[in-house]
Amino acid sequence: MMQETLKHDDQADLARTWFVAARAMAVADGTVPAVKEASAGLYAQAILGLSEDDCRHAKSPERMKNQTLVDCLAAVHVLPADAAEKIMTGVMMIAFADGHMEPLEVRWASMLASACEMSDEDFQRCCASARVIASMFNPSMPPVDREEGS
């Protein structure tokens, strides 16, 4: 019984961490398009394996009202490496949803990567995966191998 509670608490913490990290990236460019909001929820369930109830609970005002970006960074720092990489990939997916990154999006990605103690190779792998996923949400996005402005 205790293990079920811990597992549920771990899922709840992961969900809260994901939604704070995702929301920070979603607003970093000054907008919150519907595709970013929808992709955060879909990613939570499909990739992070969170239930709809965990997602709803994590986004509740009582769970989110006192959360800061510093809390999010601290939570990401203690996640297992595979979960931290999934958070990083999802956050980058949100950043790439419109085909480019704004300076605040770059800064948030950098802060998260540092909190995860992620190597350059792991970060690049997350970015490549994120661009592929983002292109599924926005098919008009430039291809991964094409430089912006080319």
Secondary structure, 3 states (H helix, E strand, C coil): CHHHHHHHHHHHHHHHHHHHHHHHHHHCCCCCCHHHHHHHHHHHHHCCCCCHHHHHHHCCHHHHCCCCHHHHHHHHHCCCHHHHHHHHHHHHHHHHCCCCCCHHHHHHHHHHHHHHCCCHHHHHHHHHHHHHHHHHHCCCCCCCCCCCCC
